[in-house]
Amino acid sequence: MIKGLIAPILSPFNDDKSFNQELFNELAAELLSTGCAGLAPFGTSGEALSMSSAERMTALEGLVKSGIDPGYLVPGTGLCNLPETIALSQHAVELGCAGVMTLPPFYFKGLADDGYFDYFSKLIENIDHPSLKIHLYNVPQVSGVGLSIDLVQRISSAYPEVVVGIKDSAGDWNNTQQLLAMKGITVYPGTELNVIEAIRLGGPGCISATANVNGNNIAQCVDLCHASQWDQANSLHKSLREVWSLFHQGSAPIPALKAILAHRTREPRWNNLRSPFRPISDQSRHSLIDSLESCGMTF
């Protein structure tokens, strides 16, 4: 279990939209040195579904070669087809990653839980590696397929040494509470919005996209919670909610996060996105910067 804040690290692209390994390595090192306890490459915020399996594997190898301890990494590996999900997961395990974060197959909708259980069973049985640790990834508003409470309980009970956690990005606190009540599975809320309540219920922290630009403050709040300094955590949490909301009003979070990272680092290549994403407008960027500065952020 990684205890603390995990950053679903953004993916940098060159002007020709090829992957930029150098910027990726630099951001990873910075996030880990400024409070993040772990990294989750190739999640939603990392534009994972716009990257090929080969690109993901090469980028992950590049992180490790740059000196990033794979024990801090929980890369996303979930695709709709089982063979590539197996390949990505096995590659991460063999690199020594702490675990993998795996979506259910998401193209076909309205299927029974039995089919998703079969998918994860085949994934686990085909990899058949003693170090395999799977964190389920529940983000139905993006994937279109949710992981029901019953299904999570069934999978974790059938494979208790393998299915050890879940990132719950459903945006439904009641759902997260039910998951936190389960035994034998670590629950990471998908934002910092309810991280205080989650830690009170035994959670280790959260996995938050805004960690890419506000990681130090979120990590500080998480640390205060683990130290039972609840009043200080609640005081800091107000600004965290304000920052989070700014990235979810009026513009897509990923282009907005990249725009702020480009502004802070003075590195314009962070503005590059793969289609169908488009950069936010100059007006939106300036407005966002002004609002973030009013929340106490400095650039």
C-alpha positions in Angstrom: 0.0 0.0 0.0 1.2 3.5 -0.9 0.2 5.8 2.0 -0.4 9.4 1.0 -1.0 11.3 -2.2 -0.6 9.5 -5.5 -0.4 11.8 -8.6 -1.9 10.5 -11.9 1.0 12.2 -13.8 0.3 14.1 -16.9 1.8 12.9 -20.2 4.0 15.4 -22.1 4.1 15.6 -25.9 6.5 17.3 -28.4 5.1 19.7 -31.0 4.8 16.8 -33.4 2.7 15.0 -30.7 5.4 12.3 -30.1 6.0 11.5 -26.4 8.5 13.5 -24.5 10.4 11.3 -22.1 12.6 14.0 -20.6 9.7 16.2 -19.4 8.0 13.1 -18.1 11.0 12.1 -16.0 11.4 15.6 -14.7 7.8 16.0 -13.6 7.9 12.5 -11.9 11.0 13.4 -10.0 9.5 16.8 -9.0 6.2 15.3 -7.8 8.0 12.7 -5.7 10.3 15.3 -4.1 7.5 17.7 -3.2 5.2 15.5 -1.3 3.7 12.8 -3.5 4.0 9.3 -2.1 3.5 7.6 -5.5 2.7 8.1 -9.2 0.0 6.6 -11.4 1.2 7.0 -15.0 -1.3 6.4 -17.9 -4.5 7.1 -16.1 -7.3 9.4 -17.4 -5.2 12.5 -16.7 -2.3 11.0 -18.5 -4.3 10.7 -21.7 -3.6 7.0 -21.6 -6.2 6.0 -24.1 -4.4 8.3 -26.6 -1.2 6.4 -26.2 -0.2 3.0 -27.7 0.8 0.1 -25.6 4.4 0.3 -26.9 4.6 4.0 -26.0 3.4 3.2 -22.4 5.9 0.5 -21.9 8.8 2.5 -23.3 7.8 5.5 -21.2 7.6 3.4 -18.0 11.0 1.9 -18.7 12.3 5.5 -19.2 11.0 6.5 -15.8 12.8 3.6 -14.1 16.0 4.2 -16.1 16.0 7.8 -15.0 16.1 6.7 -11.3 12.5 6.6 -10.3 12.0 3.7 -7.9 9.3 1.4 -9.5 8.0 0.8 -6.0 6.4 4.2 -6.2 4.6 3.5 -9.5 1.1 2.2 -10.1 0.6 2.5 -13.9 -2.7 2.2 -15.7 -3.0 -0.9 -17.7 -6.7 -1.4 -18.5 -7.8 -1.7 -22.2 -10.8 -3.3 -23.8 -8.8 -6.3 -25.1 -7.4 -8.8 -22.7 -4.1 -9.6 -24.5 -2.8 -6.0 -24.4 -4.0 -5.6 -20.8 -2.1 -8.7 -19.9 1.0 -7.5 -21.7 0.9 -4.0 -20.1 0.3 -5.4 -16.6 3.0 -8.1 -16.9 5.5 -5.6 -18.2 4.8 -3.3 -15.1 5.1 -6.3 -12.7 8.4 -7.4 -14.2 9.8 -3.8 -13.9 9.0 -4.0 -10.2 6.1 -1.6 -10.0 4.1 -1.5 -6.8 1.0 -2.4 -8.7 -1.2 -1.7 -11.7 -4.4 0.3 -12.0 -6.8 -1.5 -14.3 -10.1 -0.4 -15.9 -12.8 -2.9 -16.7 -13.2 -3.5 -20.5 -15.3 -0.5 -21.3 -16.5 -0.6 -24.9 -19.5 -2.9 -24.5 -22.1 -1.6 -22.1 -24.9 -3.0 -20.0 -23.3 -6.4 -19.4 -23.6 -8.5 -16.3 -21.0 -8.5 -13.5 -20.2 -12.1 -14.4 -18.5 -11.0 -17.6 -16.3 -8.5 -15.9 -15.4 -11.1 -13.2 -14.3 -13.4 -16.0 -12.2 -10.7 -17.5 -10.3 -10.0 -14.3 -10.0 -13.7 -13.5 -8.4 -14.4 -16.9 -6.1 -11.4 -16.5 -4.8 -12.6 -13.2 -4.5 -16.3 -14.2 -2.7 -15.5 -17.4 -0.1 -13.3 -15.7 0.3 -15.7 -12.9 3.0 -13.7 -11.1 3.5 -13.7 -7.3 4.2 -9.9 -7.3 1.0 -8.9 -9.3 -1.0 -6.4 -7.3 -4.1 -5.0 -9.0 -5.9 -1.7 -8.1 -9.3 -1.6 -9.8 -10.1 1.7 -11.5 -13.7 2.8 -11.2 -14.5 5.9 -13.3 -17.9 5.3 -14.9 -18.5 8.9 -16.0 -15.5 8.5 -18.4 -15.4 4.8 -19.1 -19.1 4.3 -19.3 -18.8 1.1 -17.2 -18.9 1.1 -13.4 -17.6 -1.5 -11.0 -20.5 -2.4 -8.7 -19.9 -2.9 -4.9 -20.9 -6.6 -5.3 -18.4 -7.1 -8.1 -15.5 -5.4 -6.3 -16.3 -7.6 -3.2 -16.4 -10.7 -5.4 -13.2 -10.1 -7.2 -11.2 -9.1 -4.1 -12.6 -12.1 -2.2 -11.6 -14.5 -5.0 -8.1 -13.0 -5.4 -7.3 -11.4 -2.0 -3.5 -11.5 -2.6 -3.8 -9.9 -6.0 -6.8 -7.5 -6.0 -5.6 -5.2 -3.2 -7.0 -1.8 -4.0 -9.4 0.4 -5.9 -9.3 4.0 -7.2 -12.9 5.2 -6.9 -13.4 8.2 -9.2 -17.2 7.7 -9.5 -17.8 11.0 -7.7 -20.3 9.4 -5.3 -19.2 9.6 -1.7 -21.8 7.0 -0.7 -20.1 4.5 -3.1 -16.7 5.4 -1.7 -17.9 4.9 1.9 -19.2 1.4 1.0 -15.9 0.5 -0.5 -14.0 1.8 2.6 -16.2 -0.5 4.7 -14.9 -3.6 2.9 -12.1 -5.6 4.5 -9.0 -6.5 2.6 -9.0 -3.7 -0.1 -7.3 -0.3 0.0 -9.5 2.5 -1.3 -8.2 5.7 -2.9 -10.8 8.4 -3.6 -10.2 9.9 -7.0 -10.0 13.5 -5.8 -9.0 15.3 -2.7 -12.6 16.5 -2.0 -13.4 13.8 0.5 -9.8 12.8 1.5 -10.2 13.8 5.2 -13.4 11.7 5.6 -11.7 8.8 3.7 -8.7 8.9 6.0 -10.9 9.0 9.1 -12.5 5.7 7.7 -9.1 4.1 7.3 -8.1 5.2 3.8 -4.4 5.8 3.0 -4.9 9.1 1.0 -6.1 9.8 -2.5 -5.2 9.8 -6.2 -5.8 13.3 -7.5 -5.1 14.9 -10.9 -4.6 18.3 -9.3 -1.5 16.9 -7.6 0.2 17.7 -10.9 0.0 21.4 -9.9 -1.0 21.5 -6.3 0.7 18.3 -4.9 2.6 19.9 -2.1 -0.6 21.4 -0.5 -2.6 18.2 -1.0 0.2 16.1 0.5 0.4 18.4 3.5 -3.3 18.0 4.1 -3.0 14.2 3.9 0.0 14.2 6.3 -1.9 16.3 8.8 -4.7 13.8 8.7 -2.4 10.9 9.3 -1.0 12.9 12.3 -4.6 13.3 13.6 -4.2 17.1 13.3 -7.8 17.4 12.0 -8.4 21.1 12.6 -5.3 22.1 10.6 -6.2 19.6 7.9 -9.7 21.1 7.6 -8.3 24.6 7.5 -6.0 23.7 4.6 -8.7 21.6 2.8 -10.8 24.7 2.1 -8.2 26.0 -0.4 -7.7 22.6 -1.9 -11.5 22.4 -2.7 -11.3 25.9 -4.3 -8.3 24.9 -6.5 -10.0 21.7 -7.5 -13.2 23.4 -8.5 -11.3 25.9 -10.7 -10.1 23.0 -12.9 -13.6 21.6 -13.2 -15.5 24.8 -14.2 -15.6 26.0 -17.8 -12.8 24.0 -19.3 -11.7 20.4 -19.6 -9.4 19.5 -16.6 -6.6 18.0 -18.6 -6.0 20.9 -21.0 -6.3 23.3 -18.0 -3.8 21.4 -15.9 -1.4 21.3 -18.7 -1.8 25.0 -19.3 -1.0 25.8 -15.7 2.0 23.4 -15.7 3.3 25.1 -18.9 2.9 28.5 -17.3 4.6 27.4 -14.0 7.5 25.6 -15.7 7.9 28.1 -18.5 7.9 25.0 -20.8 5.3 25.5 -23.6 5.5 21.9 -24.7 3.3 21.1 -21.7 0.5 22.7 -23.6 0.6 20.0 -26.3 -2.3 17.5 -26.3 -3.3 14.7 -28.5 -6.6 14.8 -30.3 -9.4 15.1 -29.5 -8.2 17.4 -26.8 -7.6 21.1 -27.6 -5.7 23.7 -25.6 -7.7 26.1 -23.5 -8.0 29.7 -24.9 -5.6 32.4 -23.8 -8.5 34.2 -22.1 -9.4 31.0 -20.1 -5.8 30.5 -19.2 -5.3 34.1 -17.9 -8.6 33.9 -15.9 -7.5 30.5 -14.4 -4.1 31.9 -13.4 -5.7 34.9 -11.7 -8.2 32.7 -9.9 -5.5 30.3 -8.7 -3.3 33.2 -7.5 -6.3 34.5 -5.5 -6.4 31.0 -3.8 -2.8 31.5 -2.7 -0.9 29.7 -5.5 2.3 31.3 -6.7 4.0 30.8 -10.1 
